[in-house]
């Protein structure tokens, strides 16, 4: 499996592109005060879990992402 990784300048490690994209969508949703923030939140949570189970990030990194974005 070939997973594209991205660098988020606020993190000290790379994250999968799908997780990065979900975080960006959540942040934009917060800025725009959309009424479906719960869906965006769930997408980020799911992407963090997927990245962990895909062995793209460690448990500690997953926890860091949860604390930072959720």
N, C-alpha and C positions, 0 to 999 in steps of 0.2 A: 504494500500500500504506500502510495506517495502522497504525503500530506504537506501542503505548502505551509511554511511557518513565517510568521511576521514578527517584527519587533515593535512593541509598544514602548515608547520612550519613557513612560512612567514605571516600567517594570525592568527588572534586572535579568530577565530570561525571555526567550522567544515563546510565542503561543501560536497555535494553529490559526490559519487565516479565517476559518469559519467562526472561531471564538472571537477573534479580533473584530470581525464584521458585526457579530451580535452585540458586542460591547459598544461599538460605535452607534448602532441602531438604538440601543438603550439610552445612551447619553443624549442622542438627538431627540428621542422621545421625551426625555425629562426636560430638555430645553424648550421643546415645542408644547409641553404640557398636554400630551395626547391622552385620550381616555382608555387606551389599551396598554398601559404601562405594565400591568400584571402579565400580559402575554410576552412582552419584551423581557421582563424579569425572568420568566420561566425559560425563555430561549437561552439566556445567558447561563442560567443554572444548569440546564441540560447540556450546553456546550462545554461547560467546565467539567461536568461529569464525563462526557464523551472523551474529552482531551485526556483526562486522567486514565480512563479505561483503555484508551488507544496508546497509552504509555508515551504521550507527548509532553506531559507535565507530571511532576511528582505530587504526592499528597500534600506536602507543605506548600507547593506552588498553588495547588487548587484552593487550599485554605486562604492563602494570601489574596487570590483573586476574589473569593467569596467575601472576604472582609472589605476589600477595596470597592467592589462594584455592586454587592447585593445588600 
